[in-house]
């Protein structure tokens, strides 16, 4: 029986685990930084049943994860992956800032459970994530 196929496949598992682990750490750091930047307490609000907070945070997570996934797929090194993860983080923070400038009451609206501003913020976050991912070229 030829074991080279199995051996070659198992070699890829280590690289997969390393990339996945690094991406999960980057995602956790993004969430930590994002919730520190926003003036409302997303996790507290979500625990209290505030769906607007869940929508806005969920959109930001998706918006960040899209370019993060692209960077995992095309990065040639861990340094490259972390660089693009940082670019994606900055893009999401800028998107939040622009959304907040557009709607001055955005933070208080989300904190009070208003879903329309949260949906707008989530949409902006996802749109920026898609554009950011598409702009990442090899």
N, C-alpha and C positions, 0 to 999 in steps of 0.2 A: 504494500500500500504506500502511495506517495504521500508523505507527511509534509512536503514543502508548502502545499496549499494551506494547510492548517497553521503551520508555522508563520507563513507570510500574513495570514489573516490575524493571528494573535499579536503580531508586531503592531498592527494598526490599532489594536484595542488600547494600547498605552498612549498613543498619540491622541486618540479620540478622548480618552479619559482626561488627559491634560488639557486639551482644548475646551472640553465641556466644563471642567472644573474652573478654568480661568474665566470662561464666559459667565458662569454662575457667580463667581466672586465679583466680576465687573457689574453684573446686574444688581447684586446685593448692595454694592457701593453706590450705584446709581440711585436706587430707591432710598438709601440712607441720606444721600446728599439732596435729592429732590424733596423729600419730606422736611428737611432742615431749611430749605430755601423758601418753601411755601409758608405763608403765615398761619395756615390752619393745621390742625393735628389730624391728618388723614386717618391713621389707624384708630384713634379714639372715635372719630366721627363714624367710621365704618362699623366699629363695634356697636355703636349706638343705633345703627340702621340707616345711616345717611347714605343713600344710594348715589347722590351727587358726588360725594367724596370718592366713592368706589369707581364711578364712571371716569372721573378726571384722573385719578391715579392709574386706573387700568389703561386708559389711553396713553398716558405717559410711558408706562411700562412697555406697551406694545410698540409705541413710537421709538423707544430706545432699543428694543430687542430686534427690530427689523434690520437696522444697520449693524448691530452687534453680530447678528447671524451672518450677514454678508462678510463681515471682517473675519469671522471664524472660518468661513468657507474659502477665503482667498488669501489670508495672511500667510506669509512664508516663515514667520517667526513669532515667538511670544511677544517680543517688543513691538512688532508690527501690529499684532492683535490689540495690545494695550493702547497703542497710539490711536488706532481707529475707534476703540471703545471710548477713549477720552474725547475724540472729535464728536462722536455721537452724543455723549453726555452734554457737551457744551451746546450742541445744536438744540437739544431738548430744553435746556435752561433758557436759551435765547427764545425759543418758541413760547415758553411759559411767560417770559417777560413781555413779548410782543402781545400775547393774548391779554395779559393784565393791563397793558397800556390801552388796548382797544376797548376793553370793558373795565372801567375803573372799579366797579363793585364786584368783580369776579370772585375775589377771595371771600368776601362776606356772603355772596350769593351761594357759593359752594358750601360754605360752613353752615348756611341756613337751609341746605337741602334743595336748592333750586336746580333742577336738572338741565334746563336749557343752556345755561352758561357752562355747566360741566360737560355737556355733550359737545359744545363748541370747542372747549379746551381739549377734550379727548380727540376730536377731529383734527385740530391743528397739530397736536402731538403726533398723531399717526401719519398725517400728510407730510410733515417734516421728516419723520422717520423713513417713509417711503422714498422721498426725494434724496435724502442723505444716503440711503442704501444704493440708490441708482447712480448717484454721483461717484461712488467709490469704484474706481477703475483699477484694473490690475496693472 
